[in-house]
Amino acid sequence: MITVVFLRGNRAVEVDAASVQEVSSKLSIIREQYVFIKNGKIVCEDEPLVDGDRLELFTVVSGG
């Protein structure tokens, strides 16, 4: 299982997934709205995941 932590909501869930893209799909996440951090390192959506990984989702904020 992968631990997915939403940093701006202080919420965590467990997901069975093999990649960041699969996590996004299973949780209905719009990938462009988040920065994905795997075990402390920023990663892309094609990053593989293994049991025990921690994936933190940081909401992207933009504007002027």
Secondary structure, DSSP 8 states (H G I E B T S, - for coil): -EEEEETTTTEEEEE--SBHHHHHHHTT--GGGEEEEETTEEE-TT-B--TT-EEEEEE-----
